[in-house]
Amino acid sequence: LEEIVQLEGPQTIAGLIVEPVTGTNGVLVPPDGYLQGLRALCDKHGILLIADEVMSGFGRTGAWFAVDHWQVVPDILTMAKGLTSAYVQLGAVGLRQKIADHFSAVPFPGGLTYGSHPVACAAALATLAVMEDDRLVDHARETGALMASLLADLATRHPSVGAVRSIGLFGIVELVRSRETLEPLAPFNGGSPEMTALGKFFREEGLYTFVRWNYFFTNPPLTITETELREGFAIIDRGLAIVDASVTSG
Ligand SMILES: Cc1ncc(COP(=O)(O)O)c(C=O)c1O
C-alpha cells in the first residue's frame, strides 16, 4: 500500500476507505496490525482513514465497532443496518472533531430527501437503548465464542467445508468440491445445483441466511440464545451432510 500511495502521489489521495472486517466479500478478518498499519500510513501522508462499518458496526463483531478490536480511530465512520436494527432505513456518518469543525464554518453541499428523518432517528435511539440495556454487544462477543467453536466443528466433520471464519456473530462457511484443490462448490459470481439445493434446504428447515456463490453466512440476530444458535447449527449440519456427497476427494 505504501508503494501504491507513493506511485499515485500522497497529495492526490484524499481518503482511504476500508471495511475493517470485510462483510459480503467473505467476512475477512484482518490480522492484528493491519488496521493499525493503515492508520499509521494515513497519518504519515495526511490521508483520511474512512471506516465503512455499515455491516460490521453496532455489535456485530462483538464490539461496538469492528475498529475497536484493534483500538484504531478512523477519521470518518459510516453506519447503517444495525443502527436501527434495520426496522427503519437510516444511515449515519461519524466525524472526528477536526473534520466536524471544518463543516461548522463551511457548508456541506449535500442533502437527502429524508435526511435526519425523525422516525428513523427515534428507531435508532430505541435500538441503542435496547443494545445497552440488554448488553447485546457483550452477548454477541460471548455467543460469538460459541459460534466460533460450532463453525470449527463443522470444518472438522464436513469435507465440503473449505474454510470457516468469524468474529463475534459475523461468520461465514466456504464450500469446496475438493479440499485438495479447494475448487469452490460454485464459481465466482455464479451458482451451482448444490448451492441452490443447500439454500432450499435451509429455507425449508426455517433457517434464513445469506447464501452467495460458494458460501453462506452465519450472522444471527444479536439477541440469539445459545439454544437457538445450536438449533441453527444443527440445521446447517444436516444441510452439509447432503452437500458432502458432491465432494470428490480429500
Ligand atoms: C459494507 C457496506 N457498506 C455500504 C453499504 C451500502 O449501505 P447503504 O445502502 O446504507 O448506502 C452496504 C450495503 O449493503 C454494505 O454492506
The ligand as a MOL file (V3000), in Angstrom:
LIG
                    3D

  0  0  0     0  0            999 V3000
M  V30 BEGIN CTAB
M  V30 COUNTS 16 16 0 0 0
M  V30 BEGIN ATOM
M  V30 1 C -20.2990 -2.6790 3.9700 0
M  V30 2 C -21.3880 -1.8990 3.2900 0
M  V30 3 N -21.1780 -0.6150 3.0000 0
M  V30 4 C -22.1440 0.1330 2.4150 0
M  V30 5 C -23.3630 -0.4100 2.0920 0
M  V30 6 C -24.4020 0.4580 1.4800 0
M  V30 7 O -25.1480 0.9920 2.5100 0
M  V30 8 P -26.4130 1.9020 2.1910 0
M  V30 9 O -27.3520 1.0420 1.4320 0
M  V30 10 O -26.9180 2.2900 3.5500 0
M  V30 11 O -25.9240 3.0580 1.3930 0
M  V30 12 C -23.6200 -1.7390 2.3630 0
M  V30 13 C -24.9290 -2.3230 1.9940 0
M  V30 14 O -25.1560 -3.4720 1.9120 0
M  V30 15 C -22.6100 -2.5110 2.9870 0
M  V30 16 O -22.8120 -3.7960 3.3000 0
M  V30 END ATOM
M  V30 BEGIN BOND
M  V30 1 1 1 2
M  V30 2 1 2 3
M  V30 3 2 2 15
M  V30 4 2 3 4
M  V30 5 1 4 5
M  V30 6 1 5 6
M  V30 7 2 5 12
M  V30 8 1 6 7
M  V30 9 1 7 8
M  V30 10 2 8 9
M  V30 11 1 8 10
M  V30 12 1 8 11
M  V30 13 1 12 13
M  V30 14 1 12 15
M  V30 15 2 13 14
M  V30 16 1 15 16
M  V30 END BOND
M  V30 END CTAB
M  END
